[in-house]
């Protein structure tokens, strides 16, 4: 199989995955309102959530219950951890891979939302680009080069056809 066919297949699967993701998000948003999307960037929730998983968060919170996964704000950082208990306004949380609960525990006012869906590895590319922006530039350069090659190949093959026709 040629490189161009492999590239086309990869693009087809990427497009299909994107359309599937958008469909899922539209169905979810019709049930919960405007969702928040975030990407897992640490190992604290393994094996439940892996680095690069895309999370859909329901921002509407009436209450939280033990065992639910919540997104909360600590300063400028957003953290997704499991609720262990709720004691008044304090939510006791812990990452599944952590040995001890979060200190200090978040207050209910810091809870941004509940995790509704985790889509494995879909957010990995955004993390990669966020921490290594040169990769995005490299990918764009490769795509542009590939498109130029396709155009040049198309022009030269049409010239070859014209030359063959003129020789007949």
Rosetta blueprint (number, residue, H / E / L):
1 X L
2 X L
3 X H
4 X H
5 X H
6 X H
7 X H
8 X H
9 X H
10 X H
11 X H
12 X H
13 X H
14 X H
15 X H
16 X H
17 X H
18 X H
19 X H
20 X H
21 X H
22 X H
23 X H
24 X H
25 X H
26 X H
27 X H
28 X H
29 X H
30 X H
31 X H
32 X H
33 X L
34 X L
35 X L
36 X E
37 X E
38 X E
39 X E
40 X L
41 X L
42 X L
43 X L
44 X L
45 X L
46 X L
47 X L
48 X L
49 X L
50 X L
51 X L
52 X L
53 X L
54 X E
55 X E
56 X E
57 X E
58 X E
59 X L
60 X L
61 X L
62 X L
63 X L
64 X L
65 X L
66 X L
67 X L
68 X L
69 X E
70 X E
71 X E
72 X E
73 X E
74 X E
75 X L
76 X L
77 X E
78 X E
79 X E
80 X E
81 X E
82 X E
83 X E
84 X E
85 X E
86 X E
87 X E
88 X L
89 X L
90 X E
91 X E
92 X E
93 X E
94 X E
95 X L
96 X L
97 X L
98 X L
99 X L
100 X L
101 X L
102 X L
103 X L
104 X L
105 X L
106 X E
107 X E
108 X H
109 X H
110 X H
111 X E
112 X E
113 X E
114 X E
115 X E
116 X E
117 X E
118 X E
119 X E
120 X L
121 X L
122 X L
123 X L
124 X H
125 X H
126 X H
127 X H
128 X H
129 X H
130 X H
131 X H
132 X L
133 X L
134 X H
135 X H
136 X H
137 X H
138 X H
139 X H
140 X H
141 X H
142 X H
143 X H
144 X H
145 X H
146 X H
147 X H
148 X H
149 X H
150 X H
151 X H
152 X H
153 X H
154 X H
155 X H
156 X H
157 X H
158 X H
159 X H
160 X H
161 X H
162 X H
163 X H
164 X H
165 X H
166 X H
167 X H
168 X L
